[in-house]
Amino acid sequence: MMGDTEATARKKIEDRGLVFEVSTRDDTPANEGKVIEVSPTPGTAVKPGSTVKIVIGTVPTPPTPGP
């Protein structure tokens, strides 16, 4: 799931009967819009209906130049 888009990750999670939760975090431009973190870690056994949290990479907005 790491490196997937949010839509792909959501489908994978929901297809397994799990609940999807997403947040974002500043990262590199190469990771923009991609899954950069998953919790619980992939391969961990979870019960149906459990929540899987993913973090999607975003690119920080550059500061606006001062006057």
Stockholm file with secondary structure:
# STOCKHOLM 1.0

chainA/1-67         MMGDTEATARKKIEDRGLVFEVSTRDDTPANEGKVIEVSPTPGTAVKPGSTVKIVIGTVPTPPTPGP
#=GR chainA/1-67 SS CTTCBHHHHHHHHHHTTCEEEEEEEECCGGGBTBEEEEESCTTCCCCTTCEEEEEEEECCCCCCCCC
#=GC SS_cons        CTTCBHHHHHHHHHHTTCEEEEEEEECCGGGBTBEEEEESCTTCCCCTTCEEEEEEEECCCCCCCCC
//
